[in-house]
Amino acid sequence: MGTPKGLKPIGLAARDTLRLEMGYSLYGNDLDDTTSPLEAGLGWVTKFTKDFTAKELLQQQKAEGVKRRLVGFELADKGIPSWL
């Protein structure tokens, strides 16, 4: 399909590497229903100016600070981290 233009299939590992580099979260992998947007580092997309489910809980968490936080890490050598 993309061969005439020099494109190659890459797969999910490449997608995950790129999204991790950008800091994009993937539901079910980096966060789930037990992780708040603030814990996942997504406070920047959480607008407290509108009503939504658990708004009061998240406002309290923001005021008190999160007790756990999703963080990234940088490899010292070249490679791709594996969860397997």
Gaussian input, Z-matrix of N, CA and C with variables (Angstrom, degrees):
# hf/3-21g

backbone

0 1
 N
 C     1     B1
 C     2     B2     1     A1
 N     3     B3     2     A2     1     D1
 C     4     B4     3     A3     2     D2
 C     5     B5     4     A4     3     D3
 N     6     B6     5     A5     4     D4
 C     7     B7     6     A6     5     D5
 C     8     B8     7     A7     6     D6
 N     9     B9     8     A8     7     D7
 C    10    B10     9     A9     8     D8
 C    11    B11    10    A10     9     D9
 N    12    B12    11    A11    10    D10
 C    13    B13    12    A12    11    D11
 C    14    B14    13    A13    12    D12
 N    15    B15    14    A14    13    D13
 C    16    B16    15    A15    14    D14
 C    17    B17    16    A16    15    D15
 N    18    B18    17    A17    16    D16
 C    19    B19    18    A18    17    D17
 C    20    B20    19    A19    18    D18
 N    21    B21    20    A20    19    D19
 C    22    B22    21    A21    20    D20
 C    23    B23    22    A22    21    D21
 N    24    B24    23    A23    22    D22
 C    25    B25    24    A24    23    D23
 C    26    B26    25    A25    24    D24
 N    27    B27    26    A26    25    D25
 C    28    B28    27    A27    26    D26
 C    29    B29    28    A28    27    D27
 N    30    B30    29    A29    28    D28
 C    31    B31    30    A30    29    D29
 C    32    B32    31    A31    30    D30
 N    33    B33    32    A32    31    D31
 C    34    B34    33    A33    32    D32
 C    35    B35    34    A34    33    D33
 N    36    B36    35    A35    34    D34
 C    37    B37    36    A36    35    D35
 C    38    B38    37    A37    36    D36
 N    39    B39    38    A38    37    D37
 C    40    B40    39    A39    38    D38
 C    41    B41    40    A40    39    D39
 N    42    B42    41    A41    40    D40
 C    43    B43    42    A42    41    D41
 C    44    B44    43    A43    42    D42
 N    45    B45    44    A44    43    D43
 C    46    B46    45    A45    44    D44
 C    47    B47    46    A46    45    D45
 N    48    B48    47    A47    46    D46
 C    49    B49    48    A48    47    D47
 C    50    B50    49    A49    48    D48
 N    51    B51    50    A50    49    D49
 C    52    B52    51    A51    50    D50
 C    53    B53    52    A52    51    D51
 N    54    B54    53    A53    52    D52
 C    55    B55    54    A54    53    D53
 C    56    B56    55    A55    54    D54
 N    57    B57    56    A56    55    D55
 C    58    B58    57    A57    56    D56
 C    59    B59    58    A58    57    D57
 N    60    B60    59    A59    58    D58
 C    61    B61    60    A60    59    D59
 C    62    B62    61    A61    60    D60
 N    63    B63    62    A62    61    D61
 C    64    B64    63    A63    62    D62
 C    65    B65    64    A64    63    D63
 N    66    B66    65    A65    64    D64
 C    67    B67    66    A66    65    D65
 C    68    B68    67    A67    66    D66
 N    69    B69    68    A68    67    D67
 C    70    B70    69    A69    68    D68
 C    71    B71    70    A70    69    D69
 N    72    B72    71    A71    70    D70
 C    73    B73    72    A72    71    D71
 C    74    B74    73    A73    72    D72
 N    75    B75    74    A74    73    D73
 C    76    B76    75    A75    74    D74
 C    77    B77    76    A76    75    D75
 N    78    B78    77    A77    76    D76
 C    79    B79    78    A78    77    D77
 C    80    B80    79    A79    78    D78
 N    81    B81    80    A80    79    D79
 C    82    B82    81    A81    80    D80
 C    83    B83    82    A82    81    D81
 N    84    B84    83    A83    82    D82
 C    85    B85    84    A84    83    D83
 C    86    B86    85    A85    84    D84
 N    87    B87    86    A86    85    D85
 C    88    B88    87    A87    86    D86
 C    89    B89    88    A88    87    D87
 N    90    B90    89    A89    88    D88
 C    91    B91    90    A90    89    D89
 C    92    B92    91    A91    90    D90
 N    93    B93    92    A92    91    D91
 C    94    B94    93    A93    92    D92
 C    95    B95    94    A94    93    D93
 N    96    B96    95    A95    94    D94
 C    97    B97    96    A96    95    D95
 C    98    B98    97    A97    96    D96
 N    99    B99    98    A98    97    D97
 C   100   B100    99    A99    98    D98
 C   101   B101   100   A100    99    D99
 N   102   B102   101   A101   100   D100
 C   103   B103   102   A102   101   D101
 C   104   B104   103   A103   102   D102
 N   105   B105   104   A104   103   D103
 C   106   B106   105   A105   104   D104
 C   107   B107   106   A106   105   D105
 N   108   B108   107   A107   106   D106
 C   109   B109   108   A108   107   D107
 C   110   B110   109   A109   108   D108
 N   111   B111   110   A110   109   D109
 C   112   B112   111   A111   110   D110
 C   113   B113   112   A112   111   D111
 N   114   B114   113   A113   112   D112
 C   115   B115   114   A114   113   D113
 C   116   B116   115   A115   114   D114
 N   117   B117   116   A116   115   D115
 C   118   B118   117   A117   116   D116
 C   119   B119   118   A118   117   D117
 N   120   B120   119   A119   118   D118
 C   121   B121   120   A120   119   D119
 C   122   B122   121   A121   120   D120
 N   123   B123   122   A122   121   D121
 C   124   B124   123   A123   122   D122
 C   125   B125   124   A124   123   D123
 N   126   B126   125   A125   124   D124
 C   127   B127   126   A126   125   D125
 C   128   B128   127   A127   126   D126
 N   129   B129   128   A128   127   D127
 C   130   B130   129   A129   128   D128
 C   131   B131   130   A130   129   D129
 N   132   B132   131   A131   130   D130
 C   133   B133   132   A132   131   D131
 C   134   B134   133   A133   132   D132
 N   135   B135   134   A134   133   D133
 C   136   B136   135   A135   134   D134
 C   137   B137   136   A136   135   D135
 N   138   B138   137   A137   136   D136
 C   139   B139   138   A138   137   D137
 C   140   B140   139   A139   138   D138
 N   141   B141   140   A140   139   D139
 C   142   B142   141   A141   140   D140
 C   143   B143   142   A142   141   D141
 N   144   B144   143   A143   142   D142
 C   145   B145   144   A144   143   D143
 C   146   B146   145   A145   144   D144
 N   147   B147   146   A146   145   D145
 C   148   B148   147   A147   146   D146
 C   149   B149   148   A148   147   D147
 N   150   B150   149   A149   148   D148
 C   151   B151   150   A150   149   D149
 C   152   B152   151   A151   150   D150
 N   153   B153   152   A152   151   D151
 C   154   B154   153   A153   152   D152
 C   155   B155   154   A154   153   D153
 N   156   B156   155   A155   154   D154
 C   157   B157   156   A156   155   D155
 C   158   B158   157   A157   156   D156
 N   159   B159   158   A158   157   D157
 C   160   B160   159   A159   158   D158
 C   161   B161   160   A160   159   D159
 N   162   B162   161   A161   160   D160
 C   163   B163   162   A162   161   D161
 C   164   B164   163   A163   162   D162
 N   165   B165   164   A164   163   D163
 C   166   B166   165   A165   164   D164
 C   167   B167   166   A166   165   D165
 N   168   B168   167   A167   166   D166
 C   169   B169   168   A168   167   D167
 C   170   B170   169   A169   168   D168
 N   171   B171   170   A170   169   D169
 C   172   B172   171   A171   170   D170
 C   173   B173   172   A172   171   D171
 N   174   B174   173   A173   172   D172
 C   175   B175   174   A174   173   D173
 C   176   B176   175   A175   174   D174
 N   177   B177   176   A176   175   D175
 C   178   B178   177   A177   176   D176
 C   179   B179   178   A178   177   D177
 N   180   B180   179   A179   178   D178
 C   181   B181   180   A180   179   D179
 C   182   B182   181   A181   180   D180
 N   183   B183   182   A182   181   D181
 C   184   B184   183   A183   182   D182
 C   185   B185   184   A184   183   D183
 N   186   B186   185   A185   184   D184
 C   187   B187   186   A186   185   D185
 C   188   B188   187   A187   186   D186
 N   189   B189   188   A188   187   D187
 C   190   B190   189   A189   188   D188
 C   191   B191   190   A190   189   D189
 N   192   B192   191   A191   190   D190
 C   193   B193   192   A192   191   D191
 C   194   B194   193   A193   192   D192
 N   195   B195   194   A194   193   D193
 C   196   B196   195   A195   194   D194
 C   197   B197   196   A196   195   D195
 N   198   B198   197   A197   196   D196
 C   199   B199   198   A198   197   D197
 C   200   B200   199   A199   198   D198
 N   201   B201   200   A200   199   D199
 C   202   B202   201   A201   200   D200
 C   203   B203   202   A202   201   D201
 N   204   B204   203   A203   202   D202
 C   205   B205   204   A204   203   D203
 C   206   B206   205   A205   204   D204
 N   207   B207   206   A206   205   D205
 C   208   B208   207   A207   206   D206
 C   209   B209   208   A208   207   D207
 N   210   B210   209   A209   208   D208
 C   211   B211   210   A210   209   D209
 C   212   B212   211   A211   210   D210
 N   213   B213   212   A212   211   D211
 C   214   B214   213   A213   212   D212
 C   215   B215   214   A214   213   D213
 N   216   B216   215   A215   214   D214
 C   217   B217   216   A216   215   D215
 C   218   B218   217   A217   216   D216
 N   219   B219   218   A218   217   D217
 C   220   B220   219   A219   218   D218
 C   221   B221   220   A220   219   D219
 N   222   B222   221   A221   220   D220
 C   223   B223   222   A222   221   D221
 C   224   B224   223   A223   222   D222
 N   225   B225   224   A224   223   D223
 C   226   B226   225   A225   224   D224
 C   227   B227   226   A226   225   D225
 N   228   B228   227   A227   226   D226
 C   229   B229   228   A228   227   D227
 C   230   B230   229   A229   228   D228
 N   231   B231   230   A230   229   D229
 C   232   B232   231   A231   230   D230
 C   233   B233   232   A232   231   D231
 N   234   B234   233   A233   232   D232
 C   235   B235   234   A234   233   D233
 C   236   B236   235   A235   234   D234
 N   237   B237   236   A236   235   D235
 C   238   B238   237   A237   236   D236
 C   239   B239   238   A238   237   D237
 N   240   B240   239   A239   238   D238
 C   241   B241   240   A240   239   D239
 C   242   B242   241   A241   240   D240
 N   243   B243   242   A242   241   D241
 C   244   B244   243   A243   242   D242
 C   245   B245   244   A244   243   D243
 N   246   B246   245   A245   244   D244
 C   247   B247   246   A246   245   D245
 C   248   B248   247   A247   246   D246
 N   249   B249   248   A248   247   D247
 C   250   B250   249   A249   248   D248
 C   251   B251   250   A250   249   D249

   B1=1.4457
   B2=1.5318
   B3=1.3427
   B4=1.4579
   B5=1.5082
   B6=1.3484
   B7=1.4670
   B8=1.5317
   B9=1.3196
   B10=1.4688
   B11=1.5316
   B12=1.2905
   B13=1.4694
   B14=1.5319
   B15=1.3361
   B16=1.4534
   B17=1.5214
   B18=1.3322
   B19=1.4580
   B20=1.5194
   B21=1.3244
   B22=1.4557
   B23=1.5275
   B24=1.3393
   B25=1.4632
   B26=1.5283
   B27=1.3441
   B28=1.4550
   B29=1.5204
   B30=1.3145
   B31=1.4509
   B32=1.5181
   B33=1.3296
   B34=1.4552
   B35=1.5178
   B36=1.3038
   B37=1.4692
   B38=1.5267
   B39=1.3193
   B40=1.4646
   B41=1.5244
   B42=1.3167
   B43=1.4600
   B44=1.5260
   B45=1.3194
   B46=1.4595
   B47=1.5203
   B48=1.3138
   B49=1.4599
   B50=1.5271
   B51=1.3091
   B52=1.4614
   B53=1.5271
   B54=1.3264
   B55=1.4640
   B56=1.5206
   B57=1.3357
   B58=1.4629
   B59=1.5216
   B60=1.3204
   B61=1.4613
   B62=1.5239
   B63=1.3189
   B64=1.4639
   B65=1.5272
   B66=1.3283
   B67=1.4557
   B68=1.5205
   B69=1.3196
   B70=1.4690
   B71=1.5254
   B72=1.3114
   B73=1.4612
   B74=1.5232
   B75=1.3182
   B76=1.4578
   B77=1.5204
   B78=1.3335
   B79=1.4527
   B80=1.5285
   B81=1.3329
   B82=1.4512
   B83=1.5188
   B84=1.3357
   B85=1.4516
   B86=1.5305
   B87=1.3127
   B88=1.4617
   B89=1.5243
   B90=1.3084
   B91=1.4513
   B92=1.5167
   B93=1.3372
   B94=1.4676
   B95=1.5201
   B96=1.3156
   B97=1.4604
   B98=1.5253
   B99=1.3290
   B100=1.4668
   B101=1.5309
   B102=1.3167
   B103=1.4586
   B104=1.5168
   B105=1.3159
   B106=1.4659
   B107=1.5282
   B108=1.3276
   B109=1.4684
   B110=1.5236
   B111=1.3235
   B112=1.4677
   B113=1.5251
   B114=1.3168
   B115=1.4692
   B116=1.5237
   B117=1.3315
   B118=1.4634
   B119=1.5287
   B120=1.3462
   B121=1.4629
   B122=1.5089
   B123=1.3405
   B124=1.4546
   B125=1.5258
   B126=1.3201
   B127=1.4561
   B128=1.5176
   B129=1.3148
   B130=1.4633
   B131=1.5262
   B132=1.3268
   B133=1.4677
   B134=1.5249
   B135=1.3289
   B136=1.4609
   B137=1.5161
   B138=1.3406
   B139=1.4567
   B140=1.5199
   B141=1.3023
   B142=1.4553
   B143=1.5238
   B144=1.3156
   B145=1.4632
   B146=1.5188
   B147=1.3250
   B148=1.4669
   B149=1.5207
   B150=1.3362
   B151=1.4618
   B152=1.5242
   B153=1.3282
   B154=1.4549
   B155=1.5172
   B156=1.3093
   B157=1.4596
   B158=1.5251
   B159=1.3127
   B160=1.4770
   B161=1.5283
   B162=1.3200
   B163=1.4628
   B164=1.5308
   B165=1.3356
   B166=1.4616
   B167=1.5346
   B168=1.3164
   B169=1.4622
   B170=1.5286
   B171=1.3161
   B172=1.4612
   B173=1.5256
   B174=1.3333
   B175=1.4621
   B176=1.5333
   B177=1.3190
   B178=1.4655
   B179=1.5306
   B180=1.3331
   B181=1.4646
   B182=1.5303
   B183=1.3202
   B184=1.4607
   B185=1.5276
   B186=1.3226
   B187=1.4629
   B188=1.5284
   B189=1.3220
   B190=1.4664
   B191=1.5332
   B192=1.3128
   B193=1.4592
   B194=1.5254
   B195=1.3052
   B196=1.4638
   B197=1.5242
   B198=1.3138
   B199=1.4641
   B200=1.5295
   B201=1.3199
   B202=1.4632
   B203=1.5200
   B204=1.3206
   B205=1.4590
   B206=1.5211
   B207=1.3177
   B208=1.4562
   B209=1.5261
   B210=1.3230
   B211=1.4621
   B212=1.5246
   B213=1.2877
   B214=1.4578
   B215=1.5110
   B216=1.3015
   B217=1.4524
   B218=1.5141
   B219=1.3077
   B220=1.4579
   B221=1.5221
   B222=1.3231
   B223=1.4587
   B224=1.5296
   B225=1.3197
   B226=1.4622
   B227=1.5248
   B228=1.3298
   B229=1.4635
   B230=1.5203
   B231=1.3145
   B232=1.4553
   B233=1.5195
   B234=1.3139
   B235=1.4560
   B236=1.5079
   B237=1.2898
   B238=1.4573
   B239=1.5246
   B240=1.3369
   B241=1.4612
   B242=1.5272
   B243=1.2982
   B244=1.4542
   B245=1.5083
   B246=1.3318
   B247=1.4550
   B248=1.5256
   B249=1.3025
   B250=1.4567
   B251=1.5078
   A1=110.36
   A2=117.71
   A3=120.00
   A4=113.44
   A5=116.57
   A6=121.28
   A7=112.76
   A8=119.94
   A9=118.89
   A10=113.17
   A11=117.50
   A12=121.32
   A13=111.68
   A14=117.22
   A15=121.12
   A16=114.27
   A17=117.38
   A18=121.04
   A19=110.56
   A20=116.06
   A21=121.42
   A22=109.57
   A23=117.50
   A24=119.08
   A25=109.96
   A26=116.71
   A27=117.82
   A28=113.27
   A29=119.09
   A30=120.36
   A31=115.05
   A32=114.00
   A33=121.46
   A34=113.60
   A35=118.87
   A36=121.03
   A37=110.43
   A38=116.57
   A39=120.23
   A40=110.01
   A41=117.02
   A42=120.68
   A43=110.38
   A44=117.16
   A45=120.80
   A46=111.34
   A47=117.53
   A48=120.76
   A49=110.11
   A50=117.14
   A51=120.94
   A52=111.61
   A53=118.21
   A54=119.62
   A55=110.43
   A56=117.46
   A57=120.16
   A58=111.12
   A59=116.80
   A60=120.52
   A61=111.05
   A62=116.77
   A63=121.30
   A64=112.38
   A65=117.38
   A66=120.41
   A67=113.12
   A68=117.24
   A69=121.43
   A70=109.63
   A71=116.33
   A72=121.48
   A73=111.04
   A74=115.76
   A75=122.25
   A76=107.91
   A77=116.68
   A78=120.88
   A79=109.69
   A80=115.59
   A81=121.14
   A82=112.25
   A83=116.19
   A84=120.57
   A85=109.81
   A86=116.76
   A87=121.88
   A88=112.52
   A89=117.16
   A90=121.48
   A91=110.33
   A92=114.08
   A93=120.43
   A94=108.16
   A95=117.54
   A96=120.07
   A97=113.24
   A98=118.24
   A99=121.24
   A100=111.53
   A101=117.37
   A102=123.08
   A103=109.36
   A104=116.76
   A105=119.52
   A106=109.51
   A107=116.70
   A108=118.99
   A109=112.33
   A110=117.29
   A111=120.58
   A112=110.80
   A113=117.58
   A114=121.38
   A115=111.30
   A116=115.52
   A117=120.72
   A118=112.40
   A119=117.16
   A120=119.77
   A121=113.19
   A122=116.94
   A123=121.38
   A124=112.31
   A125=116.41
   A126=120.10
   A127=112.31
   A128=116.47
   A129=121.22
   A130=113.12
   A131=117.70
   A132=120.52
   A133=111.97
   A134=116.88
   A135=121.49
   A136=108.59
   A137=116.69
   A138=121.82
   A139=109.74
   A140=116.29
   A141=120.97
   A142=111.80
   A143=117.90
   A144=121.85
   A145=112.24
   A146=116.72
   A147=121.74
   A148=109.45
   A149=116.47
   A150=121.50
   A151=110.21
   A152=116.27
   A153=122.16
   A154=108.94
   A155=116.33
   A156=122.25
   A157=110.26
   A158=116.72
   A159=124.54
   A160=113.42
   A161=117.37
   A162=120.62
   A163=111.46
   A164=116.78
   A165=120.58
   A166=111.16
   A167=116.19
   A168=121.25
   A169=111.02
   A170=116.69
   A171=120.46
   A172=111.64
   A173=117.43
   A174=119.87
   A175=110.17
   A176=116.38
   A177=120.87
   A178=110.04
   A179=116.02
   A180=120.33
   A181=110.82
   A182=116.62
   A183=120.47
   A184=110.43
   A185=117.28
   A186=121.43
   A187=111.85
   A188=116.82
   A189=121.76
   A190=112.89
   A191=115.99
   A192=120.93
   A193=110.53
   A194=116.18
   A195=120.54
   A196=110.43
   A197=115.82
   A198=121.30
   A199=111.98
   A200=116.10
   A201=120.68
   A202=107.68
   A203=115.65
   A204=119.77
   A205=109.87
   A206=115.41
   A207=121.60
   A208=107.93
   A209=116.97
   A210=121.10
   A211=110.12
   A212=115.21
   A213=120.89
   A214=109.68
   A215=116.39
   A216=121.33
   A217=108.35
   A218=115.62
   A219=121.21
   A220=108.78
   A221=116.39
   A222=120.74
   A223=109.86
   A224=116.27
   A225=121.27
   A226=111.22
   A227=116.92
   A228=122.37
   A229=109.97
   A230=116.63
   A231=120.43
   A232=110.58
   A233=115.66
   A234=120.59
   A235=110.32
   A236=115.74
   A237=122.53
   A238=106.94
   A239=117.83
   A240=119.46
   A241=110.69
   A242=116.40
   A243=121.05
   A244=109.69
   A245=116.61
   A246=121.78
   A247=110.73
   A248=117.22
   A249=120.33
   A250=111.95
   D1=-58.60
   D2=179.76
   D3=-95.83
   D4=1.75
   D5=-176.09
   D6=-56.44
   D7=-42.58
   D8=-179.89
   D9=-59.52
   D10=-25.32
   D11=-179.55
   D12=-99.39
   D13=5.71
   D14=178.40
   D15=82.52
   D16=14.11
   D17=179.66
   D18=-83.95
   D19=144.53
   D20=179.44
   D21=-126.85
   D22=146.04
   D23=174.81
   D24=-67.14
   D25=143.47
   D26=-176.82
   D27=-121.97
   D28=-46.45
   D29=176.60
   D30=100.50
   D31=-178.06
   D32=-173.82
   D33=-69.50
   D34=-31.55
   D35=-179.79
   D36=-61.62
   D37=-41.67
   D38=178.91
   D39=-67.63
   D40=-41.40
   D41=177.63
   D42=-60.43
   D43=-45.02
   D44=-179.63
   D45=-64.15
   D46=-40.53
   D47=178.85
   D48=-62.14
   D49=-45.05
   D50=-178.78
   D51=-67.12
   D52=-41.29
   D53=-178.53
   D54=-70.43
   D55=-34.02
   D56=176.28
   D57=-65.66
   D58=-40.05
   D59=178.19
   D60=-61.58
   D61=-34.66
   D62=-179.87
   D63=-85.56
   D64=-11.65
   D65=-178.74
   D66=80.90
   D67=21.86
   D68=178.76
   D69=-84.78
   D70=129.14
   D71=-179.40
   D72=-85.17
   D73=150.77
   D74=177.09
   D75=-120.77
   D76=117.55
   D77=-178.59
   D78=-62.62
   D79=134.92
   D80=-178.29
   D81=93.26
   D82=-15.88
   D83=178.38
   D84=-115.34
   D85=-60.85
   D86=-179.08
   D87=-90.42
   D88=-26.65
   D89=178.73
   D90=-148.55
   D91=158.74
   D92=178.52
   D93=-151.43
   D94=-163.06
   D95=-175.97
   D96=-73.26
   D97=-1.81
   D98=174.99
   D99=-101.20
   D100=-0.30
   D101=-179.06
   D102=-115.66
   D103=125.44
   D104=179.02
   D105=-81.16
   D106=160.48
   D107=176.57
   D108=-59.45
   D109=-32.00
   D110=179.41
   D111=-69.95
   D112=-39.48
   D113=177.47
   D114=-66.37
   D115=-32.12
   D116=-177.99
   D117=-85.45
   D118=3.29
   D119=-179.66
   D120=76.70
   D121=21.51
   D122=-178.68
   D123=-106.80
   D124=23.68
   D125=178.16
   D126=-60.10
   D127=-27.51
   D128=-179.58
   D129=-66.76
   D130=-18.25
   D131=177.17
   D132=-106.88
   D133=5.51
   D134=-179.97
   D135=-98.45
   D136=106.57
   D137=-178.05
   D138=-93.86
   D139=116.29
   D140=179.77
   D141=-86.21
   D142=4.08
   D143=178.89
   D144=-83.46
   D145=-8.74
   D146=179.94
   D147=-121.55
   D148=157.41
   D149=177.38
   D150=-80.75
   D151=138.53
   D152=175.43
   D153=-158.13
   D154=166.52
   D155=-179.69
   D156=-60.73
   D157=133.56
   D158=176.89
   D159=67.73
   D160=21.97
   D161=179.93
   D162=-57.21
   D163=-45.68
   D164=-177.92
   D165=-63.16
   D166=-41.36
   D167=178.60
   D168=-61.62
   D169=-43.86
   D170=-179.59
   D171=-69.87
   D172=-34.47
   D173=176.26
   D174=-64.65
   D175=-40.25
   D176=177.47
   D177=-64.26
   D178=-43.94
   D179=179.54
   D180=-62.84
   D181=-39.17
   D182=178.83
   D183=-65.26
   D184=-41.48
   D185=-179.42
   D186=-67.43
   D187=-41.18
   D188=-176.90
   D189=-84.77
   D190=-21.33
   D191=-175.20
   D192=92.50
   D193=149.42
   D194=-178.57
   D195=-79.30
   D196=147.58
   D197=179.94
   D198=-91.90
   D199=-18.65
   D200=174.96
   D201=-141.17
   D202=154.64
   D203=-173.38
   D204=-146.29
   D205=134.92
   D206=174.30
   D207=-76.97
   D208=124.46
   D209=-178.61
   D210=-128.11
   D211=159.11
   D212=175.30
   D213=-103.19
   D214=171.14
   D215=176.98
   D216=-141.04
   D217=159.02
   D218=179.99
   D219=-115.65
   D220=130.05
   D221=178.87
   D222=-73.37
   D223=141.49
   D224=178.02
   D225=-74.43
   D226=-32.18
   D227=179.84
   D228=-118.84
   D229=166.12
   D230=176.61
   D231=-64.56
   D232=143.98
   D233=178.87
   D234=155.53
   D235=174.89
   D236=178.89
   D237=-121.00
   D238=124.69
   D239=179.24
   D240=-64.19
   D241=144.78
   D242=179.97
   D243=-124.09
   D244=139.33
   D245=179.10
   D246=-95.66
   D247=-2.03
   D248=-175.63
   D249=-89.82

